[in-house]
């Protein structure tokens, strides 16, 4: 017999970041603290060892909707919200 976990998808959870998003957020904060500017999306992709952009873009969008990061400027535009 298998155990089944039922998760409640209430409104608060829909904006919660993914595990990949949490890893990306930590990297963005680290990069900003070290270099005074956020990483490029390519640097994020290399850091999380991803081959594609879909998962990264999804995780970044979740971080933006949950107001953990904000877009500012044209390039290197993903800034952590303090």
N, C-alpha and C positions, 0 to 999 in steps of 0.2 A: 504494500500500500504506500502511495506517495503522499508526502506532505504538500499541502497547497497553501500558499500565502496569498491572502487577498489584501491588496493595498487600496486604501481610500484615496482617491484623487480629488481632494478638495481644492478650493481655489488657491490656498496658500502654497500647496505643493506644486502646482503647475508652473510657478515661477522659480522654483528651487533649481539651483544649478546642478548639472550632471557631475559625475565624478571627474570626467575629463575637464569640465569647466572649473572645478576646484583646483585641479592641477595647473590649468592655464592661468587662473587668477593668482595663484602663488608665484608662478613664474613672472607674470607681469609686475607684481609688487617687487619681487627681487630685482628685476631688470631696471625698474624705475629707481629703486634705492641705489643701485650700483652705478648706473649710467645717466641718471636724470632724464631719461626719455624711455618710452615704452618700446617693447620689441616689435619688429615687423611680424607680419603673419607668417612669413617664411621661417623666421627664427622660432616662433611658437611651434610651428609644424615640426621643425627639427628637434626641439626640446622634448616634445611629447612623443617623438618617434612615430609620427603618422605618415602614411603614404598618400592619403587623400585629403581633400579640404572639407568634405561634407560634414564629418563629425566635428571638426574644429569650428566651422561656421555655425553649426547648430549650438555647440557649447557656448560660443561667444555671444550668440543671440540670446540665449538663456541668461547669461551674465548681464547683458544690457537690460533685458526686461525685468530682471530682479534688482536692478539698480546697483549692482556690485562694481560695474565698470561703466564708463561713458565714452562716447566718441567725441574727440576734439581734434579738429584739423583734418588735413587730407591724407597724410601718410603717418605711420606710427601714431595712430589716433585712438588707441585703446588705453585709457587711463583708469587706474583704480579709483573708486570712490572711497574717500576716507571716512 
